[in-house]
C-alpha cells in the first residue's frame, strides 16, 4: 500500500471558509450503484469534492491536496475500504 502520510498540504483552517464565489462543478462521476461525486473549483482556485446526494456538502482543499488524494487512491491507498 502506498505511503500517504508524507503528503504536504496547507494546514486546515479551524473553521471552514465559504467558497470564493460560485463553485464551478464539473460533470458528475457516477459508479454502477448511482453513487455520484463531482469535482469543482471556485474563483480562488480551491478544489471541491461533493456528492450529488447532498449538494450543499463538500470537502474543500487546495488543488495540490486534491491531486495528491486522487493519486493516492489510484495507487491503492484506499483499497482496504472496498
PyMOL Python script that loads the backbone (N, CA, C, O; Angstrom):
from pymol import cmd

cmd.read_pdbstr("""\
ATOM      1  N   UNK A   1       0.836  -1.167   0.000  1.00  0.00           N
ATOM      2  CA  UNK A   1       0.000   0.000   0.000  1.00  0.00           C
ATOM      3  C   UNK A   1       0.890   1.242   0.000  1.00  0.00           C
ATOM      4  O   UNK A   1       1.882   1.274   0.728  1.00  0.00           O
ATOM      5  N   UNK A   2       0.568   2.263  -0.791  1.00  0.00           N
ATOM      6  CA  UNK A   2       1.389   3.464  -0.846  1.00  0.00           C
ATOM      7  C   UNK A   2       1.363   4.229   0.477  1.00  0.00           C
ATOM      8  O   UNK A   2       0.379   4.178   1.216  1.00  0.00           O
ATOM      9  N   UNK A   3       2.439   4.925   0.760  1.00  0.00           N
ATOM     10  CA  UNK A   3       2.529   5.725   1.973  1.00  0.00           C
ATOM     11  C   UNK A   3       1.985   7.108   1.680  1.00  0.00           C
ATOM     12  O   UNK A   3       2.566   7.852   0.890  1.00  0.00           O
ATOM     13  N   UNK A   4       0.868   7.461   2.314  1.00  0.00           N
ATOM     14  CA  UNK A   4       0.306   8.792   2.100  1.00  0.00           C
ATOM     15  C   UNK A   4       0.502   9.683   3.318  1.00  0.00           C
ATOM     16  O   UNK A   4      -0.070  10.770   3.384  1.00  0.00           O
ATOM     17  N   UNK A   5       1.290   9.246   4.270  1.00  0.00           N
ATOM     18  CA  UNK A   5       1.485  10.028   5.482  1.00  0.00           C
ATOM     19  C   UNK A   5       2.416  11.205   5.264  1.00  0.00           C
ATOM     20  O   UNK A   5       2.452  12.106   6.103  1.00  0.00           O
ATOM     21  N   UNK A   6       3.161  11.238   4.190  1.00  0.00           N
ATOM     22  CA  UNK A   6       4.114  12.307   3.959  1.00  0.00           C
ATOM     23  C   UNK A   6       3.639  13.322   2.935  1.00  0.00           C
ATOM     24  O   UNK A   6       4.451  14.053   2.370  1.00  0.00           O
ATOM     25  N   UNK A   7       2.344  13.379   2.688  1.00  0.00           N
ATOM     26  CA  UNK A   7       1.796  14.352   1.759  1.00  0.00           C
ATOM     27  C   UNK A   7       1.712  15.689   2.472  1.00  0.00           C
ATOM     28  O   UNK A   7       1.134  15.781   3.556  1.00  0.00           O
ATOM     29  N   UNK A   8       2.282  16.723   1.874  1.00  0.00           N
ATOM     30  CA  UNK A   8       2.282  18.044   2.482  1.00  0.00           C
ATOM     31  C   UNK A   8       1.204  18.904   1.838  1.00  0.00           C
ATOM     32  O   UNK A   8       1.160  19.066   0.618  1.00  0.00           O
ATOM     33  N   UNK A   9       0.348  19.444   2.670  1.00  0.00           N
ATOM     34  CA  UNK A   9      -0.675  20.382   2.214  1.00  0.00           C
ATOM     35  C   UNK A   9      -0.700  21.539   3.188  1.00  0.00           C
ATOM     36  O   UNK A   9      -0.037  21.501   4.224  1.00  0.00           O
ATOM     37  N   UNK A  10      -1.455  22.557   2.862  1.00  0.00           N
ATOM     38  CA  UNK A  10      -1.597  23.663   3.793  1.00  0.00           C
ATOM     39  C   UNK A  10      -2.361  23.185   5.022  1.00  0.00           C
ATOM     40  O   UNK A  10      -3.164  22.256   4.944  1.00  0.00           O
ATOM     41  N   UNK A  11      -2.105  23.822   6.143  1.00  0.00           N
ATOM     42  CA  UNK A  11      -2.787  23.434   7.377  1.00  0.00           C
ATOM     43  C   UNK A  11      -4.265  23.741   7.271  1.00  0.00           C
ATOM     44  O   UNK A  11      -4.643  24.783   6.735  1.00  0.00           O
ATOM     45  N   UNK A  12      -5.109  22.850   7.773  1.00  0.00           N
ATOM     46  CA  UNK A  12      -6.548  23.115   7.712  1.00  0.00           C
ATOM     47  C   UNK A  12      -6.916  24.290   8.601  1.00  0.00           C
ATOM     48  O   UNK A  12      -6.310  24.498   9.652  1.00  0.00           O
ATOM     49  N   UNK A  13      -7.896  25.047   8.180  1.00  0.00           N
ATOM     50  CA  UNK A  13      -8.337  26.165   8.996  1.00  0.00           C
ATOM     51  C   UNK A  13      -9.207  25.639  10.128  1.00  0.00           C
ATOM     52  O   UNK A  13      -9.786  24.558  10.027  1.00  0.00           O
ATOM     53  N   UNK A  14      -9.294  26.402  11.195  1.00  0.00           N
ATOM     54  CA  UNK A  14     -10.077  25.992  12.345  1.00  0.00           C
ATOM     55  C   UNK A  14     -11.569  25.977  12.016  1.00  0.00           C
ATOM     56  O   UNK A  14     -12.323  25.158  12.542  1.00  0.00           O
ATOM     57  N   UNK A  15     -11.976  26.875  11.160  1.00  0.00           N
ATOM     58  CA  UNK A  15     -13.373  26.899  10.739  1.00  0.00           C
ATOM     59  C   UNK A  15     -13.421  26.856   9.227  1.00  0.00           C
ATOM     60  O   UNK A  15     -12.587  27.473   8.565  1.00  0.00           O
ATOM     61  N   UNK A  16     -14.373  26.143   8.674  1.00  0.00           N
ATOM     62  CA  UNK A  16     -14.464  26.075   7.221  1.00  0.00           C
ATOM     63  C   UNK A  16     -14.757  27.453   6.644  1.00  0.00           C
ATOM     64  O   UNK A  16     -15.525  28.223   7.221  1.00  0.00           O
ATOM     65  N   UNK A  17     -14.160  27.754   5.532  1.00  0.00           N
ATOM     66  CA  UNK A  17     -14.423  29.038   4.895  1.00  0.00           C
ATOM     67  C   UNK A  17     -15.393  28.837   3.739  1.00  0.00           C
ATOM     68  O   UNK A  17     -15.465  27.768   3.133  1.00  0.00           O
ATOM     69  N   UNK A  18     -16.119  29.877   3.463  1.00  0.00           N
ATOM     70  CA  UNK A  18     -17.065  29.837   2.350  1.00  0.00           C
ATOM     71  C   UNK A  18     -16.291  29.883   1.041  1.00  0.00           C
ATOM     72  O   UNK A  18     -15.191  30.434   0.994  1.00  0.00           O
ATOM     73  N   UNK A  19     -16.844  29.319  -0.009  1.00  0.00           N
ATOM     74  CA  UNK A  19     -16.181  29.380  -1.310  1.00  0.00           C
ATOM     75  C   UNK A  19     -15.974  30.826  -1.754  1.00  0.00           C
ATOM     76  O   UNK A  19     -16.782  31.700  -1.438  1.00  0.00           O
ATOM     77  N   UNK A  20     -14.903  31.071  -2.477  1.00  0.00           N
ATOM     78  CA  UNK A  20     -14.646  32.388  -3.044  1.00  0.00           C
ATOM     79  C   UNK A  20     -15.466  32.508  -4.324  1.00  0.00           C
ATOM     80  O   UNK A  20     -14.970  32.211  -5.411  1.00  0.00           O
ATOM     81  N   UNK A  21     -16.696  32.933  -4.201  1.00  0.00           N
ATOM     82  CA  UNK A  21     -17.594  32.997  -5.355  1.00  0.00           C
ATOM     83  C   UNK A  21     -18.264  31.659  -5.570  1.00  0.00           C
ATOM     84  O   UNK A  21     -18.226  30.784  -4.705  1.00  0.00           O
ATOM     85  N   UNK A  22     -18.863  31.511  -6.702  1.00  0.00           N
ATOM     86  CA  UNK A  22     -19.583  30.278  -7.021  1.00  0.00           C
ATOM     87  C   UNK A  22     -18.603  29.143  -7.322  1.00  0.00           C
ATOM     88  O   UNK A  22     -17.512  29.363  -7.849  1.00  0.00           O
ATOM     89  N   UNK A  23     -19.018  27.940  -6.977  1.00  0.00           N
ATOM     90  CA  UNK A  23     -18.222  26.756  -7.306  1.00  0.00           C
ATOM     91  C   UNK A  23     -18.639  26.298  -8.701  1.00  0.00           C
ATOM     92  O   UNK A  23     -19.821  26.070  -8.959  1.00  0.00           O
ATOM     93  N   UNK A  24     -17.672  26.166  -9.589  1.00  0.00           N
ATOM     94  CA  UNK A  24     -17.940  25.657 -10.941  1.00  0.00           C
ATOM     95  C   UNK A  24     -17.769  24.146 -10.894  1.00  0.00           C
ATOM     96  O   UNK A  24     -16.646  23.643 -10.889  1.00  0.00           O
ATOM     97  N   UNK A  25     -18.885  23.421 -10.860  1.00  0.00           N
ATOM     98  CA  UNK A  25     -18.856  21.969 -10.761  1.00  0.00           C
ATOM     99  C   UNK A  25     -18.729  21.343 -12.136  1.00  0.00           C
ATOM    100  O   UNK A  25     -19.357  21.798 -13.092  1.00  0.00           O
ATOM    101  N   UNK A  26     -17.918  20.298 -12.238  1.00  0.00           N
ATOM    102  CA  UNK A  26     -17.818  19.511 -13.461  1.00  0.00           C
ATOM    103  C   UNK A  26     -18.945  18.499 -13.510  1.00  0.00           C
ATOM    104  O   UNK A  26     -19.763  18.422 -12.594  1.00  0.00           O
ATOM    105  N   UNK A  27     -18.985  17.731 -14.572  1.00  0.00           N
ATOM    106  CA  UNK A  27     -19.980  16.670 -14.699  1.00  0.00           C
ATOM    107  C   UNK A  27     -19.782  15.655 -13.583  1.00  0.00           C
ATOM    108  O   UNK A  27     -18.656  15.389 -13.161  1.00  0.00           O
ATOM    109  N   UNK A  28     -20.882  15.096 -13.114  1.00  0.00           N
ATOM    110  CA  UNK A  28     -20.817  14.104 -12.038  1.00  0.00           C
ATOM    111  C   UNK A  28     -20.179  12.814 -12.538  1.00  0.00           C
ATOM    112  O   UNK A  28     -20.379  12.403 -13.681  1.00  0.00           O
ATOM    113  N   UNK A  29     -19.410  12.189 -11.659  1.00  0.00           N
ATOM    114  CA  UNK A  29     -18.804  10.888 -11.926  1.00  0.00           C
ATOM    115  C   UNK A  29     -19.618   9.877 -11.145  1.00  0.00           C
ATOM    116  O   UNK A  29     -19.641   9.923  -9.915  1.00  0.00           O
ATOM    117  N   UNK A  30     -20.289   8.960 -11.837  1.00  0.00           N
ATOM    118  CA  UNK A  30     -21.190   8.008 -11.177  1.00  0.00           C
ATOM    119  C   UNK A  30     -20.691   6.581 -11.348  1.00  0.00           C
ATOM    120  O   UNK A  30     -20.244   6.184 -12.424  1.00  0.00           O
ATOM    121  N   UNK A  31     -20.777   5.819 -10.261  1.00  0.00           N
ATOM    122  CA  UNK A  31     -20.421   4.403 -10.314  1.00  0.00           C
ATOM    123  C   UNK A  31     -21.658   3.599 -10.699  1.00  0.00           C
ATOM    124  O   UNK A  31     -22.721   4.165 -10.955  1.00  0.00           O
ATOM    125  N   UNK A  32     -21.514   2.305 -10.737  1.00  0.00           N
ATOM    126  CA  UNK A  32     -22.628   1.431 -11.115  1.00  0.00           C
ATOM    127  C   UNK A  32     -23.808   1.552 -10.162  1.00  0.00           C
ATOM    128  O   UNK A  32     -24.952   1.396 -10.586  1.00  0.00           O
ATOM    129  N   UNK A  33     -23.564   1.820  -8.914  1.00  0.00           N
ATOM    130  CA  UNK A  33     -24.636   1.922  -7.933  1.00  0.00           C
ATOM    131  C   UNK A  33     -25.268   3.296  -7.858  1.00  0.00           C
ATOM    132  O   UNK A  33     -26.031   3.571  -6.933  1.00  0.00           O
ATOM    133  N   UNK A  34     -24.969   4.162  -8.806  1.00  0.00           N
ATOM    134  CA  UNK A  34     -25.508   5.519  -8.877  1.00  0.00           C
ATOM    135  C   UNK A  34     -25.037   6.400  -7.728  1.00  0.00           C
ATOM    136  O   UNK A  34     -25.710   7.367  -7.370  1.00  0.00           O
ATOM    137  N   UNK A  35     -23.892   6.074  -7.153  1.00  0.00           N
ATOM    138  CA  UNK A  35     -23.266   6.959  -6.177  1.00  0.00           C
ATOM    139  C   UNK A  35     -22.437   7.960  -6.961  1.00  0.00           C
ATOM    140  O   UNK A  35     -21.382   7.619  -7.495  1.00  0.00           O
ATOM    141  N   UNK A  36     -22.910   9.186  -7.029  1.00  0.00           N
ATOM    142  CA  UNK A  36     -22.275  10.178  -7.903  1.00  0.00           C
ATOM    143  C   UNK A  36     -21.494  11.211  -7.105  1.00  0.00           C
ATOM    144  O   UNK A  36     -21.978  11.747  -6.108  1.00  0.00           O
ATOM    145  N   UNK A  37     -20.289  11.476  -7.558  1.00  0.00           N
ATOM    146  CA  UNK A  37     -19.446  12.510  -6.982  1.00  0.00           C
ATOM    147  C   UNK A  37     -19.122  13.514  -8.068  1.00  0.00           C
ATOM    148  O   UNK A  37     -19.151  13.198  -9.258  1.00  0.00           O
ATOM    149  N   UNK A  38     -18.813  14.727  -7.643  1.00  0.00           N
ATOM    150  CA  UNK A  38     -18.445  15.757  -8.602  1.00  0.00           C
ATOM    151  C   UNK A  38     -17.266  16.552  -8.053  1.00  0.00           C
ATOM    152  O   UNK A  38     -17.061  16.634  -6.842  1.00  0.00           O
ATOM    153  N   UNK A  39     -16.514  17.123  -8.947  1.00  0.00           N
ATOM    154  CA  UNK A  39     -15.351  17.927  -8.605  1.00  0.00           C
ATOM    155  C   UNK A  39     -15.606  19.349  -9.065  1.00  0.00           C
ATOM    156  O   UNK A  39     -16.239  19.570 -10.098  1.00  0.00           O
ATOM    157  N   UNK A  40     -15.114  20.312  -8.302  1.00  0.00           N
ATOM    158  CA  UNK A  40     -15.332  21.701  -8.677  1.00  0.00           C
ATOM    159  C   UNK A  40     -14.187  22.591  -8.260  1.00  0.00           C
ATOM    160  O   UNK A  40     -13.312  22.193  -7.491  1.00  0.00           O
ATOM    161  N   UNK A  41     -14.207  23.799  -8.780  1.00  0.00           N
ATOM    162  CA  UNK A  41     -13.232  24.844  -8.444  1.00  0.00           C
ATOM    163  C   UNK A  41     -13.994  26.134  -8.179  1.00  0.00           C
ATOM    164  O   UNK A  41     -15.028  26.395  -8.794  1.00  0.00           O
ATOM    165  N   UNK A  42     -13.468  26.944  -7.249  1.00  0.00           N
ATOM    166  CA  UNK A  42     -14.060  28.260  -7.055  1.00  0.00           C
ATOM    167  C   UNK A  42     -13.169  29.316  -7.698  1.00  0.00           C
ATOM    168  O   UNK A  42     -12.150  28.990  -8.307  1.00  0.00           O
ATOM    169  N   UNK A  43     -13.559  30.583  -7.561  1.00  0.00           N
ATOM    170  CA  UNK A  43     -12.826  31.676  -8.209  1.00  0.00           C
ATOM    171  C   UNK A  43     -11.409  31.844  -7.676  1.00  0.00           C
ATOM    172  O   UNK A  43     -10.553  32.408  -8.359  1.00  0.00           O
ATOM    173  N   UNK A  44     -11.153  31.362  -6.463  1.00  0.00           N
ATOM    174  CA  UNK A  44      -9.818  31.460  -5.871  1.00  0.00           C
ATOM    175  C   UNK A  44      -8.947  30.257  -6.215  1.00  0.00           C
ATOM    176  O   UNK A  44      -7.781  30.208  -5.825  1.00  0.00           O
ATOM    177  N   UNK A  45      -9.500  29.285  -6.942  1.00  0.00           N
ATOM    178  CA  UNK A  45      -8.726  28.117  -7.339  1.00  0.00           C
ATOM    179  C   UNK A  45      -8.732  26.987  -6.323  1.00  0.00           C
ATOM    180  O   UNK A  45      -7.947  26.048  -6.457  1.00  0.00           O
ATOM    181  N   UNK A  46      -9.593  27.046  -5.309  1.00  0.00           N
ATOM    182  CA  UNK A  46      -9.711  25.943  -4.353  1.00  0.00           C
ATOM    183  C   UNK A  46     -10.503  24.820  -4.984  1.00  0.00           C
ATOM    184  O   UNK A  46     -11.415  25.057  -5.776  1.00  0.00           O
ATOM    185  N   UNK A  47     -10.149  23.594  -4.632  1.00  0.00           N
ATOM    186  CA  UNK A  47     -10.792  22.405  -5.196  1.00  0.00           C
ATOM    187  C   UNK A  47     -11.859  21.876  -4.250  1.00  0.00           C
ATOM    188  O   UNK A  47     -11.744  22.000  -3.031  1.00  0.00           O
ATOM    189  N   UNK A  48     -12.894  21.288  -4.826  1.00  0.00           N
ATOM    190  CA  UNK A  48     -14.028  20.761  -4.064  1.00  0.00           C
ATOM    191  C   UNK A  48     -14.387  19.369  -4.563  1.00  0.00           C
ATOM    192  O   UNK A  48     -14.297  19.083  -5.757  1.00  0.00           O
ATOM    193  N   UNK A  49     -14.797  18.500  -3.630  1.00  0.00           N
ATOM    194  CA  UNK A  49     -15.371  17.196  -3.956  1.00  0.00           C
ATOM    195  C   UNK A  49     -16.713  17.157  -3.246  1.00  0.00           C
ATOM    196  O   UNK A  49     -16.791  17.399  -2.042  1.00  0.00           O
ATOM    197  N   UNK A  50     -17.767  16.854  -3.989  1.00  0.00           N
ATOM    198  CA  UNK A  50     -19.094  16.786  -3.404  1.00  0.00           C
ATOM    199  C   UNK A  50     -19.872  15.606  -3.950  1.00  0.00           C
ATOM    200  O   UNK A  50     -19.507  15.013  -4.965  1.00  0.00           O
ATOM    201  N   UNK A  51     -20.939  15.279  -3.266  1.00  0.00           N
ATOM    202  CA  UNK A  51     -21.833  14.210  -3.692  1.00  0.00           C
ATOM    203  C   UNK A  51     -23.085  14.836  -4.288  1.00  0.00           C
ATOM    204  O   UNK A  51     -23.533  15.889  -3.834  1.00  0.00           O
ATOM    205  N   UNK A  52     -23.644  14.198  -5.292  1.00  0.00           N
ATOM    206  CA  UNK A  52     -24.882  14.719  -5.862  1.00  0.00           C
ATOM    207  C   UNK A  52     -26.063  14.468  -4.930  1.00  0.00           C
ATOM    208  O   UNK A  52     -27.120  15.075  -5.107  1.00  0.00           O
ATOM    209  N   UNK A  53     -25.908  13.589  -3.946  1.00  0.00           N
ATOM    210  CA  UNK A  53     -26.985  13.321  -2.995  1.00  0.00           C
ATOM    211  C   UNK A  53     -27.145  14.448  -1.977  1.00  0.00           C
ATOM    212  O   UNK A  53     -28.245  14.694  -1.482  1.00  0.00           O
ATOM    213  N   UNK A  54     -26.048  15.127  -1.667  1.00  0.00           N
ATOM    214  CA  UNK A  54     -26.062  16.232  -0.705  1.00  0.00           C
ATOM    215  C   UNK A  54     -25.336  17.427  -1.314  1.00  0.00           C
ATOM    216  O   UNK A  54     -24.182  17.684  -0.974  1.00  0.00           O
ATOM    217  N   UNK A  55     -25.995  18.158  -2.207  1.00  0.00           N
ATOM    218  CA  UNK A  55     -25.337  19.220  -2.968  1.00  0.00           C
ATOM    219  C   UNK A  55     -24.690  20.321  -2.137  1.00  0.00           C
ATOM    220  O   UNK A  55     -23.715  20.922  -2.588  1.00  0.00           O
ATOM    221  N   UNK A  56     -25.191  20.602  -0.956  1.00  0.00           N
ATOM    222  CA  UNK A  56     -24.626  21.670  -0.145  1.00  0.00           C
ATOM    223  C   UNK A  56     -23.456  21.248   0.725  1.00  0.00           C
ATOM    224  O   UNK A  56     -22.882  22.076   1.432  1.00  0.00           O
ATOM    225  N   UNK A  57     -23.098  19.984   0.684  1.00  0.00           N
ATOM    226  CA  UNK A  57     -21.993  19.480   1.490  1.00  0.00           C
ATOM    227  C   UNK A  57     -20.841  19.068   0.584  1.00  0.00           C
ATOM    228  O   UNK A  57     -21.046  18.447  -0.459  1.00  0.00           O
ATOM    229  N   UNK A  58     -19.621  19.424   0.997  1.00  0.00           N
ATOM    230  CA  UNK A  58     -18.459  19.115   0.175  1.00  0.00           C
ATOM    231  C   UNK A  58     -17.200  19.169   1.023  1.00  0.00           C
ATOM    232  O   UNK A  58     -17.204  19.671   2.147  1.00  0.00           O
ATOM    233  N   UNK A  59     -16.141  18.649   0.468  1.00  0.00           N
ATOM    234  CA  UNK A  59     -14.813  18.729   1.057  1.00  0.00           C
ATOM    235  C   UNK A  59     -14.031  19.706   0.192  1.00  0.00           C
ATOM    236  O   UNK A  59     -14.119  19.664  -1.035  1.00  0.00           O
ATOM    237  N   UNK A  60     -13.272  20.579   0.827  1.00  0.00           N
ATOM    238  CA  UNK A  60     -12.510  21.573   0.084  1.00  0.00           C
ATOM    239  C   UNK A  60     -11.065  21.596   0.554  1.00  0.00           C
ATOM    240  O   UNK A  60     -10.783  21.457   1.744  1.00  0.00           O
ATOM    241  N   UNK A  61     -10.167  21.770  -0.383  1.00  0.00           N
ATOM    242  CA  UNK A  61      -8.748  21.911  -0.075  1.00  0.00           C
ATOM    243  C   UNK A  61      -8.072  22.514  -1.297  1.00  0.00           C
ATOM    244  O   UNK A  61      -8.740  22.909  -2.253  1.00  0.00           O
ATOM    245  N   UNK A  62      -6.765  22.584  -1.264  1.00  0.00           N
ATOM    246  CA  UNK A  62      -6.037  23.121  -2.416  1.00  0.00           C
ATOM    247  C   UNK A  62      -6.080  22.115  -3.572  1.00  0.00           C
ATOM    248  O   UNK A  62      -6.343  20.929  -3.374  1.00  0.00           O
ATOM    249  N   UNK A  63      -5.821  22.611  -4.756  1.00  0.00           N
ATOM    250  CA  UNK A  63      -5.755  21.732  -5.925  1.00  0.00           C
ATOM    251  C   UNK A  63      -4.643  20.706  -5.731  1.00  0.00           C
ATOM    252  O   UNK A  63      -4.796  19.550  -6.127  1.00  0.00           O
ATOM    253  N   UNK A  64      -3.522  21.114  -5.123  1.00  0.00           N
ATOM    254  CA  UNK A  64      -2.415  20.191  -4.884  1.00  0.00           C
ATOM    255  C   UNK A  64      -2.829  19.062  -3.950  1.00  0.00           C
ATOM    256  O   UNK A  64      -2.451  17.911  -4.166  1.00  0.00           O
ATOM    257  N   UNK A  65      -3.604  19.381  -2.911  1.00  0.00           N
ATOM    258  CA  UNK A  65      -4.067  18.346  -1.983  1.00  0.00           C
ATOM    259  C   UNK A  65      -5.036  17.400  -2.675  1.00  0.00           C
ATOM    260  O   UNK A  65      -4.982  16.190  -2.452  1.00  0.00           O
ATOM    261  N   UNK A  66      -5.921  17.930  -3.511  1.00  0.00           N
ATOM    262  CA  UNK A  66      -6.846  17.078  -4.265  1.00  0.00           C
ATOM    263  C   UNK A  66      -6.072  16.174  -5.218  1.00  0.00           C
ATOM    264  O   UNK A  66      -6.396  14.994  -5.354  1.00  0.00           O
ATOM    265  N   UNK A  67      -5.066  16.712  -5.867  1.00  0.00           N
ATOM    266  CA  UNK A  67      -4.236  15.911  -6.772  1.00  0.00           C
ATOM    267  C   UNK A  67      -3.534  14.786  -6.014  1.00  0.00           C
ATOM    268  O   UNK A  67      -3.462  13.658  -6.502  1.00  0.00           O
ATOM    269  N   UNK A  68      -3.015  15.091  -4.817  1.00  0.00           N
ATOM    270  CA  UNK A  68      -2.347  14.068  -4.003  1.00  0.00           C
ATOM    271  C   UNK A  68      -3.337  12.995  -3.559  1.00  0.00           C
ATOM    272  O   UNK A  68      -3.003  11.811  -3.549  1.00  0.00           O
ATOM    273  N   UNK A  69      -4.548  13.399  -3.192  1.00  0.00           N
ATOM    274  CA  UNK A  69      -5.569  12.437  -2.783  1.00  0.00           C
ATOM    275  C   UNK A  69      -5.927  11.504  -3.932  1.00  0.00           C
ATOM    276  O   UNK A  69      -5.977  10.288  -3.748  1.00  0.00           O
ATOM    277  N   UNK A  70      -6.173  12.051  -5.096  1.00  0.00           N
ATOM    278  CA  UNK A  70      -6.536  11.223  -6.257  1.00  0.00           C
ATOM    279  C   UNK A  70      -5.397  10.280  -6.618  1.00  0.00           C
ATOM    280  O   UNK A  70      -5.637   9.111  -6.919  1.00  0.00           O
ATOM    281  N   UNK A  71      -4.167  10.769  -6.592  1.00  0.00           N
ATOM    282  CA  UNK A  71      -3.015   9.907  -6.894  1.00  0.00           C
ATOM    283  C   UNK A  71      -2.894   8.765  -5.899  1.00  0.00           C
ATOM    284  O   UNK A  71      -2.609   7.629  -6.281  1.00  0.00           O
ATOM    285  N   UNK A  72      -3.112   9.067  -4.616  1.00  0.00           N
ATOM    286  CA  UNK A  72      -3.023   8.034  -3.590  1.00  0.00           C
ATOM    287  C   UNK A  72      -4.124   6.992  -3.766  1.00  0.00           C
ATOM    288  O   UNK A  72      -3.871   5.794  -3.636  1.00  0.00           O
ATOM    289  N   UNK A  73      -5.331   7.437  -4.056  1.00  0.00           N
ATOM    290  CA  UNK A  73      -6.436   6.499  -4.267  1.00  0.00           C
ATOM    291  C   UNK A  73      -6.173   5.628  -5.492  1.00  0.00           C
ATOM    292  O   UNK A  73      -6.401   4.419  -5.460  1.00  0.00           O
ATOM    293  N   UNK A  74      -5.692   6.246  -6.575  1.00  0.00           N
ATOM    294  CA  UNK A  74      -5.393   5.486  -7.780  1.00  0.00           C
ATOM    295  C   UNK A  74      -4.307   4.437  -7.552  1.00  0.00           C
ATOM    296  O   UNK A  74      -4.311   3.382  -8.187  1.00  0.00           O
ATOM    297  N   UNK A  75      -3.376   4.733  -6.640  1.00  0.00           N
ATOM    298  CA  UNK A  75      -2.281   3.786  -6.399  1.00  0.00           C
ATOM    299  C   UNK A  75      -2.608   2.756  -5.319  1.00  0.00           C
ATOM    300  O   UNK A  75      -1.754   1.950  -4.948  1.00  0.00           O
ATOM    301  N   UNK A  76      -3.839   2.781  -4.816  1.00  0.00           N
ATOM    302  CA  UNK A  76      -4.274   1.716  -3.926  1.00  0.00           C
ATOM    303  C   UNK A  76      -4.397   2.064  -2.452  1.00  0.00           C
ATOM    304  O   UNK A  76      -4.681   1.179  -1.646  1.00  0.00           O
ATOM    305  N   UNK A  77      -4.195   3.314  -2.070  1.00  0.00           N
ATOM    306  CA  UNK A  77      -4.225   3.677  -0.658  1.00  0.00           C
ATOM    307  C   UNK A  77      -5.591   3.475  -0.007  1.00  0.00           C
ATOM    308  O   UNK A  77      -5.672   3.366   1.216  1.00  0.00           O
ATOM    309  N   UNK A  78      -6.651   3.424  -0.785  1.00  0.00           N
ATOM    310  CA  UNK A  78      -7.993   3.239  -0.220  1.00  0.00           C
ATOM    311  C   UNK A  78      -8.580   1.870  -0.537  1.00  0.00           C
ATOM    312  O   UNK A  78      -9.764   1.636  -0.292  1.00  0.00           O
ATOM    313  N   UNK A  79      -7.781   0.973  -1.072  1.00  0.00           N
ATOM    314  CA  UNK A  79      -8.293  -0.354  -1.454  1.00  0.00           C
ATOM    315  C   UNK A  79      -8.884  -1.115  -0.273  1.00  0.00           C
ATOM    316  O   UNK A  79      -9.797  -1.922  -0.454  1.00  0.00           O
ATOM    317  N   UNK A  80      -8.385  -0.874   0.911  1.00  0.00           N
ATOM    318  CA  UNK A  80      -8.908  -1.572   2.088  1.00  0.00           C
ATOM    319  C   UNK A  80     -10.354  -1.162   2.399  1.00  0.00           C
ATOM    320  O   UNK A  80     -11.016  -1.825   3.196  1.00  0.00           O
ATOM    321  N   UNK A  81     -10.843  -0.106   1.799  1.00  0.00           N
ATOM    322  CA  UNK A  81     -12.221   0.348   2.020  1.00  0.00           C
ATOM    323  C   UNK A  81     -13.205  -0.334   1.071  1.00  0.00           C
ATOM    324  O   UNK A  81     -14.419  -0.222   1.242  1.00  0.00           O
ATOM    325  N   UNK A  82     -12.682  -1.033   0.083  1.00  0.00           N
ATOM    326  CA  UNK A  82     -13.554  -1.664  -0.905  1.00  0.00           C
ATOM    327  C   UNK A  82     -14.032  -3.029  -0.471  1.00  0.00           C
ATOM    328  O   UNK A  82     -14.775  -3.684  -1.202  1.00  0.00           O
TER     329      UNK A  82
END
""", "prot")
cmd.dss("prot")
cmd.show_as("cartoon", "prot")
cmd.util.cbc("prot")
cmd.orient("prot")
